[in-house]
């Protein structure tokens, strides 16, 4: 009976660690600690040939006003909020260069 207790404890610890890792990865997008500077995304779209506001909005999967704010780098915080980041990543038409910028910034440590 003494031998089973450490095994149960180890399995429980593994499950808790797995849940914690899942929560932490979700928090990368949901936390305010990871900031995606909007000027990097604007630069990537211009370099990618997305010159009109309509093309930029479609490429990001956002409405025109949000795309305009990003392209003019006039957002009051200077970075994207979590909902906007999730929308951009969920859009299948988002250019690879923009995805790379977002993923790099999300993976970057504090």
C-alpha positions, 0 to 999 in steps of 0.5 A: 500500500505504501508503494501505490501512494507515491505512484498516485502522487506522481500521476496527479503531479503530472496531470496538474503540470499538464493543466498548468502548461495548457493554461500558461500557453493560452495566457500567452495570447490572453495576458497583457505581458506579451505586446505586439507592436503595431508598427511591425505589422504595418511594415510587414504588410507594406513589404508584402505588397498590401498597399491599399487599406482594403487589401490590408484589412482583408489580409488581417481579417479585420474591419477597415477602421481597425486596419487603418489604426494599425497602419497609421500606428495611431493606437493609444497603447502602441500594441494590439489587444488580445482580441485583435491578435486572436482575430488576425491569427484566426484569419486564413489569409493573414500573411506568413510575415505577420504570423511570424511577427506575432508568434515571435512576440508571443514566444519572447520571454519578458 
